[in-house]
Amino acid sequence: MMDLSTALERARTLRVRPVDMPSIDMPLTPRKVEIVRMVAAGLSNKAIATRLSISVRSVEAHLDQARTQLGFHNRAQLAAWAVANRLV
């Protein structure tokens, strides 16, 4: 498991452009970025599902895939990555 400082350092190395600026370096799909932004804003999986009109299980699947793609283990690391990349 990574501590917060390690997660922030890793997030800085995975820096991407904001979503509204297309980039071939973007490691996540626009939908995953949207969900990660909501996680960083403090929304629960249920709240995210309601806002996007998708199931909670779909939100969980997107988050699992985002964590795997970025090499993270929890939602706090995803939130730190979003903040470090100015996605929030």
C-alpha positions in Angstrom: 0.0 0.0 0.0 1.1 3.6 -0.7 1.1 6.3 1.9 -0.3 9.7 0.9 3.1 11.3 0.0 4.0 8.4 -2.2 0.6 8.6 -3.9 1.0 12.3 -4.5 4.5 11.8 -6.0 3.1 9.0 -8.2 0.2 11.3 -9.2 2.7 14.0 -10.3 4.5 11.5 -12.5 1.2 10.5 -14.1 0.3 14.2 -14.9 -2.2 14.7 -17.7 -3.9 17.6 -19.4 -7.3 18.7 -18.3 -10.2 16.7 -19.9 -11.3 19.6 -22.2 -7.8 19.5 -23.8 -7.5 16.3 -25.8 -4.4 14.3 -25.2 -3.1 11.0 -26.3 -1.3 10.7 -22.9 -4.6 10.6 -21.0 -4.5 7.2 -19.2 -8.3 7.1 -18.5 -11.4 7.4 -20.6 -13.5 10.6 -20.3 -16.1 8.7 -18.3 -13.5 7.4 -15.8 -12.1 10.9 -15.4 -15.6 12.2 -14.8 -16.2 9.6 -12.1 -12.7 10.2 -10.5 -13.5 14.0 -10.5 -16.7 13.2 -8.5 -14.8 11.0 -6.1 -12.3 13.8 -5.5 -15.2 16.1 -4.9 -16.3 13.8 -2.1 -19.3 12.1 -3.7 -20.2 8.5 -2.7 -20.6 5.8 -5.3 -24.3 6.0 -4.9 -24.4 9.8 -5.4 -22.2 9.4 -8.5 -24.5 6.7 -9.9 -27.5 8.9 -9.4 -26.0 11.9 -11.1 -24.8 9.9 -14.1 -27.9 7.7 -14.3 -25.9 4.5 -14.0 -25.8 1.7 -11.5 -23.6 1.7 -8.4 -22.0 -1.4 -9.7 -21.0 0.5 -12.9 -19.4 3.2 -10.8 -17.5 0.5 -8.8 -16.3 -1.1 -12.1 -15.1 2.2 -13.5 -13.3 3.0 -10.2 -11.7 -0.5 -10.1 -10.5 -0.1 -13.7 -9.1 3.4 -13.0 -7.3 2.2 -9.9 -5.8 -0.7 -11.9 -4.8 1.6 -14.8 -3.1 4.1 -12.5 -1.6 1.5 -10.1 -3.5 2.8 -7.1 -5.2 0.8 -4.3 -7.9 3.1 -3.0 -10.2 6.1 -3.8 -8.0 8.5 -1.7 -5.1 7.9 -4.1 -7.5 8.5 -7.1 -8.6 11.7 -5.4 -5.0 12.8 -4.9 -4.2 12.0 -8.5 -7.2 14.1 -9.7 -6.1 17.1 -7.5 -2.5 16.8 -8.7 -3.6 16.9 -12.3 -6.0 19.8 -11.8 -9.0 17.7 -12.7 -11.0 19.1 -9.8 
